[in-house]
Amino acid sequence: MSTRETATRLAADLGIPKSRAVEAQMKAKLVAAVVAEVRRRHLTHSQLASRSGLGRSTVTGILSGSLQKVSLGRVLRLVEATGLEAEVRVRRAP
């Protein structure tokens, strides 16, 4: 199943706009990459908080999957703090 199909199905299942489903999916993928990098580099939540400028409890919440009230900007700060780089692709809708 493609990302687009997943986002469309998620939006329909939750009764939310597709754009919100796409955002949720983006955040989840980014956080999964951050979690993997944190494990690989043996970083603590405190270290990541210091590097990102976010509070430790905020970092812990995000890495635990509490993403509903977290902006994409905050997630991107964690991506950057781990030394990763995010890339966005835009294409015509089918």
Protein Blocks (a to p, Z undefined) as FASTA:
>chain_A
ZZklmmmmmmmmnopafklmmmmmmmmmmmmmmmmmmmmnopafklmmmmnopafklmmm
mmnopaklpcfklmmmmmmmnopacdddddddZZ
